[in-house]
Amino acid sequence: MADRPVFIPLFARDQLVKEINFEFKWNPGFASVQKKKNIAALHESAKIYGSTPLLEVSSKSEILLGQRLSAFNLKIETEFGKITVESAFQGSKVFEKGGPYTDLYTKTPKEAKQDHRLKSSGKLVGFDFMGSKWPIIPKTSFYDWLYIKSLYPHRDYLKRLYKYKGFTDIEFNPKKSINCQARTCALLLSLMKLNLLEEAMKSQSEFIKIVSKDSLHKKHSEDLQQFKLFKQGAGLYASS
């Protein structure tokens, strides 16, 4: 057995996304067919509790929309041309001993994610995307902003998300990572439903102020204080 989260948009200003773990029978193996079995099992488990329909957001999704929304497929416009969100995210990381490694922008998502420098450069201290510097707190703010920025021009297309009650990413294991494309989709849907998307994308400060109220089991007041110190120049990047 295994459990994985379903991310549900709440459409509430004080909490935009709810994360619920559901237990299901895990089908081991790396083959695509095994992953699709796990997606189906997770969705079936969530269905029992009324969480349906769900959209799997990954390259393994049975639905084309879910495949297109994968950070491995989704692209963002940059001075390097259009690059995948995953490559942009990995290449923007700044560590104690190096980064950002902008050469990763033009690598495939898999190559960027597996680059040895991401593990040999010390502690992650922030992000730098085209000169836009982001702190690591709030924890998912940069990833959320980067992902949403790539989708921002396509809001008519994104209305398709309204039909779903929640989002999953079978590859995401909360014990191993923090950022999740399915969670960001739920966040995006909440922002659109609450008419907060335009306001959130006005500036870094507005985006962080709005999304810092969200979940991830953190003390939001501490996150906001860290960001204030970052803006005041207490350090190039806010640390945890």
N, C-alpha and C positions, 0 to 999 in steps of 0.2 A: 504493500500500500504506500501511497505518497499523498502529499497535499500540495496544492498550488493556489495562488491567489486569483480571485476575480476582482477586477477594479470597476466599481460602480459609480457613475457620476451622480452627485447628490443635488446639484442645482441649489446649493445653499452657500451664502457668502462666507459663513464661518467654517465650513468644511466642504470642499469641492469634490473630494473623492473619498469613497469608502473602500477599504480592502477587506475582503472576506476569503478565508482559506477554506477550500473544500477538499475532502479526502476522496481518493478514487484508486482503483487498481492500476498500478503502474506496469506498463509494458516495456521491459528493458530492451536496449539496443539503440544504435545510432541511425538505422535505416529510416528513410522518410515515412514508410508505411507504419513503423512503430510509433513515431512521433504523432502521426495522424490518429492512431488508435488512442493515444494518451489525450489528445485534444478532445476527441469524441467522449472519452470517459469522464474527463473533467467537466465538460459541458452538460453531460447527462446528470452528473452528481449535483451540479448547480441548479439544474432544471427542477429537481425534486423540491427545492426550496423556493421556486418561483423566479429564479434568475434566468430568464430566457426572453428573447434570443440573445446569444452572445456572439461577439466577433473575435475570432483569433487573429491577432495582429502579428504576423510573422510570415516568413517565406514559406512556411509549412501550412498556411491557412488553405482551406478548401475554397474560400471565397476570394475572388480577384481583388476586391477592395482591401482585404486584410493583407494580401501579398504586397500590394502597392504601397501600403502604409508601413511596411517593414523598413527600419532604419538602414537596412542593407540595400534597399531599392529606392527609397525616397531620396530626392536630390535637392540641394540648395544652391542658389546662384552665388558665386564668389568671383573674385578677380582671377581665380584659376579656372574659371568656367564652372559648369555644374558638377558638383561632387556629392557623394552620398553623405547623408547625415552621420552615419557611423564613422566614416573616414574623417569628417570634419570634427566630430567629437573627440576621437582618439588623437588627431593631430593638433588639437588645441590644448591638450593637457600640459600643465607646467608643474615641474617637479623641483625638489630641492637642488638637484644636480643637472638640470637640463630641461629643455622644452621652451616654447612649443615646438614640436617636430612637424613643421608645416609640409615637409616632403611627403608625409603620410596622406595629405589631402588628395593626391593623385594616385594613391594606391587603392587596390580593391578593399572593400570592407574587411575581408578576412585577413589580408596582409597587414592592414593598419592595426587591427585588433591584436594581432599576434606579434607585432614588432617587439624585439627584445628590449629596446630602450624603455618601454613602458613599465618594465619590471626591474630595471637596473639603474634607474635614475633617482631613487630615493622616494621620499614621501610626496604624495600629491599635495600641492599647495594652492592651486588655482587653475584658471583657464584663460587663454588669450586667443580670441577668434578675430582675426583681421584687425588687431589693435583694440578690440573690445575686451576688456579684462573683467573676469567674473570670479567671485570668491567661491569656495567650496561649501559655504553655508549661506543660505538654505541648501540642503543636501542635493536636491535634484534641479535646482533653479536653472543652471546653465543648460543642461540636457533638455529640460522642458522648453526653454526659450528657443534653443536651436531647432528642435523638432517642430515646434509650432510656427516658427519663422518660415520654415520651408513650406508649410501648408497655408500660411496666411493669405497668399493671393488666390487661393482656390476654395473660398468659402461656400460657393454654390455646390461644388463637388462634395464638400464636407457635410452637407445637409443629409447625405446618405447615412451618416452616423446616428441620426436621430432615431432610427428604427431599432437600435440595439440598446438593451438594458445594461450591458456591461462588456468588458473587454478582457481578453486573456493573451498571454504569451507563454507558450508551453516551454520555451527555452529558458525563461526567467526563473531563477531560484533565489528567493530573498535572503537565503543564508549565505550566498556568495556575491551578490551584487545589490546595487541600490536603484540605479536607473532602469526604467522599464517602459518600452514604447506603448504597451497596452495601458499602463497607468497614465501616460501623457495623453493618450487619446481620450480617456475618461475626463481628464483635466480640461482638455480642449473643448469637449462637448459641454461641460459645465460652464465654461467661460462664454461660449456662444449662447447657451440657453439663458444665461443671466445678463446678456448684453455687456459683458465685461471685456470681451476680446480686444476691441479697439483701444480701450483705456489701458489694458495690460501691455499692449505692444507699443505704446507711446514712448516708453523709456525703460531703461534697466531698473530704475528706482520704482516705477509704477508696477512693473512686472513682479519684482520681488515682494513688494508690499502686498500684492494681491495673492500670490501663490504661497507666501510664507504662512498663511493661515491654514494651509492644508495639512495632511496627515503625515505619515512616515514616523509616527511615534516619537516626536521630538518636542522640545520646549520652544515654542515659537518666539517667545519673548527673547530667549537667548540668541536665536537665529537673527532676529531683527537687530539686536544690539551688536552682533558681530558685523552685520552689513553696514550699520552706521559707522563703526570704527573703520571699516574698509573705505567708505566714502570720505571720511575725514582725513584719510592719508596715514592712518596709524601703521599701515603696512601695505605693500603692493597687493597682497592677497590676504584674505581673512583665513585663519586656520581654525581647525577644530579644537 
